[in-house]
Amino acid sequence: MGDQPESLIIRPPSEWRSLLVRITRGCNWNRCRFCGIYPAMGQADFSCRSLTEIRQDIDLLIQQHPGIETAFFGDADPLAAGVEVFVGAARYLRKVSDIRRLTCYARASTLHKMGLENIKRLADAGLNRVHLGLESGDPETLQFHRKGQSPKMVVAVAHWLQQAGIEISYYVLLGLGGRDRFRQHVTATAKIINQTEPEFVRLRRLWLYGKDTDAQCPLWEQVRDGSFIEQTPEGTVLELQLLMHLLEPLNTFFACDHANNYLNVSGLLKDDRKDMLREIEDFLARPEEQRQAHYKMIGSRI
């Protein structure tokens, strides 16, 4: 313990103004082929912090950021610390601060094991929103990438979160099906979104980092043996177009809110879907050399 709180490795872009509280270190699953980011960034092992440590960090953070209005619990799956630790940390944060919103990352499998009653306990303790890695609604794509969840599991968890009054922010990875399963990937993903109507859907683009380095994306092994063929930049935009066509006019905010996306369309699906689709189609109507120059300019980054 020191005079500085522990830092998170990753947080959602939407939480950049939030108080960042570390509940767990690293990822408790750490098997997804498309990820492996925690070991790559120096956190190879997973561990849970004690409630005493977390409370001390909360005190330090509030001293450093007086008057802050939102908070985020990490790392990858802070609920893996257990309901008692998470609830204890949330209640303490609410007791010593005036935050209006508390959010966290969560794995669908962890929430599924908790069940509805424990999810209601999280809501009672002050959890307002969960950032959930949907990634894909296609079971074969999820199995190939070793995500450790099924579409059926995600739907059940989404309904429990909604019953508890906790907002859902899905993350979807364009390109996750590669060139061979892009249509199944996008179609099944749209089906889950339409079925569960989350408050937010946030788009990311699959990027295989660290080629020819010691800290590289695990999926490179499948790229090299030919069992996964990467989606092209244009194919990624076409996936976005297909997804937008398939989504219903939901009361869901849709956002490509990461610098890694080739296009940054955003809006409420029930009001702005046609405008977002038009923006995508206008881009695809540009001359080939303009589109390729755009893809090159965006590049790739974490």
N, C-alpha and C positions, 0 to 999 in steps of 0.2 A: 504494500500500500504506500502511496506517495501523495504529493500535493497536486497531481494531475490525474484526471479520470482516464480510463482506458478508452482507446479510439476504436470505432467501427472500421471494418475494411471496406464495406460496400453499403450504400444507402440508396433508396430511390431518388431520382432527380427531383421529384415533387416534395421531398422532405429536406431540401437544402437549408431551410430556415428553422428546422426543428432541433430540439434538444436531443442529442444522439446518445442513448444509454445502451451500454453493452451488457446483455444478459448472458449470452453464450459466446464462445470463441469458435469461429470456423463453422463448418457445416457437418451436421450429424449424419448425413447420408453420404455425400461426397462420392457418388458413383456415376453421376450423369455424364455421358460421353461428351456432350456439347459444352460442359462447364469446366470443372476442375480449377476454378478461379481462386479459391481460397489457398490451396497448396501453392499455386503459381505466385501468389502475392505474400507468401511467407507464413501462412497459417495452415500447416499440414494436419495438425491434430484438432480434434473437437473436445471441448470441455465446457462445463457449466460453472458459472460463478455463484458464489454464495450470496444470500440475501443481504448479509452484512456488507459485503464488498459493493454490491449494487447500490445500497442506500448511501454509502459513503460517496460513491461517484455521483449520485443524484444531488447530494448536498454541494459538492464541488461544482457541478455543472450549473446549478441554480445561482451560485455565487458569481460564476463567470458570465452568466447570461440572464441577468435579472429581467423580469417582465416578459420572458419568452412565452409564446402562446400555444405551441404545438411540440409534441415529443414523439420520438421513434425508438422502438426497442429492436436491437439486433443481437447477434449477427444473422446468419441465414435462417435459423429456425429457433428463436428464443423460447418458444413454447416447449421445446424439448427439455428445458430446465425443470419442467413440471408445473402443474397448475398452482401449487402452493407458492413456489418461488415467484412465478410470473404475477399472480394475484397480489402477493405481498409487495412486490416492487411497484405495481400499478397503484395500489392503494396508498403506498407511501408517497409516491410522486404526486398524487392528487391531494394528499394531505398537506404537503409542504410547498405546493405551487398552485398557480391559478390557470394551468393549461386548459385549453378548451378542446384539444383533440389529441388522442393517443393512438398511434398506429404501430404495426409491426410486420415483419416478414413472417410467413408460416408455410410449412409443407402441408399439403392436403392430407397426407397419410398420418401426420401427427394429430391434426384436428379430427380425423376420422376415428382414431383410437380414443380420443377424449370423449366424444359423444356429445349429444345436445346439452345435457345438464351442465357439464363442465364448461361448454362454450357459453352458456348463459352466465356462469360464474365470471368468466372473462369480461363479459359485457357489464355485469354488476360492478366489477372492479374498475371500470372506466375505459376499457378498450373500445375504440370507435370504428377502426378500420383495419382490415387485414390485406396485405399485399401478397397475393397468392400466385405462384407460378403454374398457370394452366399449361403454358408452352404449346400444347396441341390437344385437340380432341380426338385424334386418331389413335386407337389402341396399339396398332402395330408400330407407329412412329414412337409412341411413348415407351413401348417395350424395347425397341431397338436401342433407344438412347438411355435405357435403364433409369427412367425417371422415378420408378417406384410408386406409381399411382395409376389409377384407371379412370376413364371418363365417368363411370358409374360412381366412383368414390368422390370425385369432384362435385358432381351434381348433388349428392347427398350432403356433403359439407356445405355447399353453397346454400342449400335450403335451411340447414341448421343455423348458419350465420345470419341469414335473413330473419329467421324466427327470433333470434336473440337480439336483433336490431343492430348488428355490426355490418358496416359497409364492406363491399368486396371490390378489390382492385386486381383484376386479372392481368397477367403478363403473357403475351403471345409471341412466339419466335417465328418470324418469317424465315423460310428456307430450311426449317427443321426436317421436313420430309425429303430434302434433296430434290434432284430433278425427277426421280422415279415416282415419288409419292406426294408431290406437291398438291395435287388436286384432292386426294383423300385427306391430307393434312388440313387444308384450308376448309374443305366442306364440313368435316367433322368438328373443327374448331368453331365454325359459325353456328353449328347445331347446338353446341353447349352454351354458347353465349346467348343465343335466342331462347333457349330453354330456361336459363337461370337469370337473365337480365341483371347483371352486376351493375354497380354504380359507375365503375370505371373499367375500361379495357385499354391497356397500354401496350403498344407494339414495339418490338425490338427486332433487330436483324441478326441472324446467326452469323457469328464471325469466329473463325478458327485462329486463335492468337498463337504466337510463339513458335512459328514454323522453324525447324532446325535449331531449336534451343532446348535447354534442359527443362524449362518451364513452359511447356506447350499444351495446347488443348488436347485432351485424350482422343478426340474424334479424328485427329490426324492419322491414327493407326488404321481406321476404316477407310479413310480417303486413299491412303497408300495401297491398301489391298483391294480397292475397287468396290467394296461393299457399300460405300456411300459416295455419291457423286454430288458435289457442291452445286447449289443453285447459282445461276448467273445473276449479276446485278439486275438485268432487265427482268429476269424471271422473278426476282424478289418483288419488283414493282407490280408485275402481273399478278402475283399472289395477293398483294394488297388490293388490287382492283377487284379480283374475284371475291375476296372476303367482303369488301364493301357491297358488292352486288348481292351477296347471300344474307347479309345481316338485315334484320327487320328494323322498323322505326321504333327502337326501344328508348326508354328513358335512361340511357347509358351514355356517359361521356367517353368518347373514343379519342385517343391521342397517340401520335407517334412522337413521344416526348424525350427522345434520346438523340444525341448528336450522330449516332451510328446509322440512323435511318436515312434512306435515300430521299424520301419525301416526308415532310412534317405536317400532314393533314391532321386536323383536330376539330371536334365539335360534338354536339349532342346528336345522337343518331336520329331521334325522332324529328329534329328540326333541320339538321345540317347535313344529313347523309347525301343528298343529291349534290350539294355544293362540293363536298369532299370528293365524291366520285367524279365530278366534272373537273376538279383540279388534277386528279390522277390522270384522267383521259387527255386533258390538255397537255400534260407533260409527255405522255406517250405519243402524242401527235407531233412533237418536235422532231426536227431532223435527227437522223441517227448520230451524226458527229456531235451534236449538242448534248444528246442524252449520255453518250459515252464519256464526254468531257465532264459532265456533272457527276457521274459515278466515280470517276478518277479523283475529282476534287473532294468528294465526301470522304473517301478513304475508309479506314477502319480504326476504331479505338474502343477502349473499354469505357 
